[in-house]
């Protein structure tokens, strides 16, 4: 969900640029992960912010995500898997976010987990390599600043590319 459907990275970058003392620009944060650019103390502060109630409630959808997932649902059974165990406040907020942005996904198709290796499906689109390595189906890496150097997986850079990969041409 995070950084595939919801622009969590964008929200964290906005916080870093507006609340931290940094010489980095928005362009820098598009090319490198937060861990590469921010000091350990800043990362600790971001981690504390993520833990606060409300953090996950208002994250914007990634461009094209809602539209493409809606179209995909006409052809595929869609499951949303999100690693929510690390951030207990995120359960309700992520569930509500999905209800707002993707209300056609039934609650039975939403999986909150700590380890996505339990997911058994044909495809997994994810931004974290750790989730794709153990996946038994076809893994697809969704581009994010923290994975741009990865070359071992098929990659999609945006939701238009997901549509090209999975939707019939009209």
C-alpha positions as CSV (number, residue, x, y, z in Angstrom):
1,X,0.0,0.0,0.0
2,X,2.6,2.5,1.1
3,X,4.6,4.0,-1.8
4,X,2.6,1.9,-4.3
5,X,-1.0,3.1,-3.7
6,X,-0.4,5.9,-1.1
7,X,2.4,8.5,-1.4
8,X,3.9,7.9,2.0
9,X,7.3,8.9,0.8
10,X,5.9,12.2,-0.5
11,X,4.3,13.0,2.9
12,X,7.6,12.2,4.7
13,X,9.6,14.4,2.3
14,X,7.2,17.2,2.9
15,X,7.7,16.9,6.6
16,X,11.5,16.7,6.2
17,X,11.6,19.8,3.9
18,X,9.3,21.9,6.1
19,X,10.3,20.8,9.6
20,X,13.9,19.8,9.4
21,X,17.0,21.8,8.9
22,X,18.3,20.4,5.6
23,X,20.1,21.5,2.4
24,X,18.4,18.8,0.4
25,X,15.8,19.7,-2.3
26,X,12.7,17.9,-3.5
27,X,14.8,16.7,-6.5
28,X,17.3,15.1,-4.1
29,X,14.5,13.1,-2.4
30,X,13.2,11.8,-5.7
31,X,16.7,10.3,-6.5
32,X,17.6,8.8,-3.1
33,X,15.9,7.2,-0.2
34,X,15.3,9.1,3.1
35,X,17.9,6.9,4.9
36,X,20.5,8.1,2.3
37,X,19.8,11.8,2.8
38,X,18.7,12.4,6.4
39,X,20.8,12.2,9.5
40,X,20.0,9.4,12.0
41,X,18.4,11.9,14.4
42,X,16.1,13.2,11.7
43,X,15.2,9.6,10.8
44,X,14.4,8.9,14.4
45,X,12.2,12.0,14.5
46,X,10.4,10.9,11.3
47,X,9.8,7.4,12.8
48,X,8.2,9.1,15.9
49,X,6.0,11.2,13.6
50,X,4.9,8.0,11.7
51,X,3.9,6.5,15.1
52,X,1.5,9.4,15.8
53,X,-2.3,9.0,15.3
54,X,-3.4,10.5,12.1
55,X,-0.2,10.1,10.1
56,X,-1.6,7.6,7.7
57,X,-5.1,9.1,7.5
58,X,-4.5,11.8,4.9
59,X,-1.7,10.5,2.7
60,X,-2.6,11.3,-1.0
61,X,-3.0,8.5,-3.5
62,X,-0.2,8.0,-6.0
63,X,-1.0,9.5,-9.4
64,X,-3.1,7.0,-11.4
65,X,-3.4,4.4,-8.6
66,X,-7.1,4.7,-8.0
67,X,-8.0,4.8,-11.7
68,X,-5.8,1.9,-12.7
69,X,-6.8,-0.3,-9.7
70,X,-10.4,0.4,-10.5
71,X,-9.9,-0.8,-14.1
72,X,-7.8,-3.8,-13.0
73,X,-10.7,-4.9,-10.8
74,X,-12.8,-5.6,-13.9
75,X,-10.4,-8.3,-14.9
76,X,-8.7,-9.5,-11.7
77,X,-9.4,-10.2,-8.1
78,X,-7.5,-7.5,-6.3
79,X,-6.0,-8.0,-2.8
80,X,-4.3,-5.2,-0.9
81,X,-1.5,-6.4,1.4
82,X,0.1,-3.9,3.7
83,X,2.7,-4.3,6.4
84,X,1.0,-2.6,9.3
85,X,2.4,-4.4,12.3
86,X,5.2,-1.9,12.9
87,X,2.8,1.0,13.2
88,X,-0.2,0.1,15.3
89,X,-2.0,3.3,14.7
90,X,-1.9,2.6,11.0
91,X,-4.5,-0.3,11.1
92,X,-7.6,1.8,11.3
93,X,-6.2,4.7,9.2
94,X,-5.1,2.4,6.4
95,X,-8.4,0.6,6.4
96,X,-10.3,3.9,6.3
97,X,-8.0,5.1,3.5
98,X,-8.7,2.1,1.4
99,X,-12.4,2.5,2.0
100,X,-12.2,6.1,0.8
101,X,-10.0,5.6,-2.2
102,X,-10.8,2.0,-3.2
103,X,-14.3,1.3,-1.8
104,X,-14.9,-1.5,-4.3
105,X,-12.2,-3.6,-2.6
106,X,-14.0,-5.8,-0.1
107,X,-12.6,-6.0,3.5
108,X,-12.0,-9.7,2.9
109,X,-9.4,-8.7,0.3
110,X,-7.4,-6.5,2.6
111,X,-4.4,-8.2,4.3
112,X,-2.6,-6.5,7.2
113,X,0.6,-8.4,7.9
114,X,4.1,-8.0,9.3
115,X,5.7,-10.2,6.7
116,X,4.4,-10.4,3.1
117,X,6.0,-13.8,2.5
118,X,2.6,-15.2,3.6
119,X,1.0,-13.7,0.5
120,X,0.1,-16.3,-2.1
121,X,-1.1,-14.8,-5.3
122,X,-0.1,-14.6,-9.0
123,X,1.5,-11.2,-8.8
124,X,2.9,-8.9,-6.1
125,X,3.5,-5.2,-6.9
126,X,5.7,-3.8,-4.1
127,X,8.3,-1.1,-3.5
128,X,10.4,-3.2,-1.1
129,X,12.8,-5.8,-2.3
130,X,12.5,-7.8,1.0
131,X,8.8,-8.4,0.1
132,X,9.5,-9.6,-3.4
133,X,12.4,-11.9,-2.6
134,X,10.3,-14.5,-0.8
135,X,7.3,-14.1,-3.0
136,X,6.4,-17.3,-4.9
137,X,4.4,-15.7,-7.7
138,X,5.6,-13.0,-10.2
139,X,7.2,-10.1,-8.3
140,X,7.0,-6.6,-9.8
141,X,9.0,-3.8,-8.3
142,X,7.2,-0.4,-8.1
143,X,9.8,2.3,-8.4
144,X,10.5,4.4,-5.3
145,X,13.6,6.5,-4.4
146,X,14.8,3.8,-2.0
147,X,14.9,1.1,-4.7
148,X,16.2,2.8,-7.8
149,X,19.5,0.9,-7.8
150,X,17.8,-2.5,-7.7
151,X,18.0,-4.5,-11.0
152,X,16.9,-8.0,-10.1
153,X,13.2,-7.6,-10.6
154,X,10.8,-6.5,-13.3
155,X,10.1,-2.8,-12.6
156,X,7.2,-0.5,-13.2
157,X,7.7,3.2,-12.7
158,X,4.1,4.3,-12.4
159,X,0.5,3.2,-12.6
160,X,0.4,3.9,-16.4
161,X,3.0,1.1,-16.8
162,X,1.0,-1.2,-14.5
163,X,-2.0,-0.6,-16.8
164,X,0.2,-1.3,-19.9
165,X,1.3,-4.5,-18.3
166,X,-2.0,-5.9,-17.1
167,X,-4.9,-4.3,-19.0
168,X,-6.0,-5.2,-22.5
169,X,-5.5,-2.5,-25.1
170,X,-8.5,-0.8,-26.4
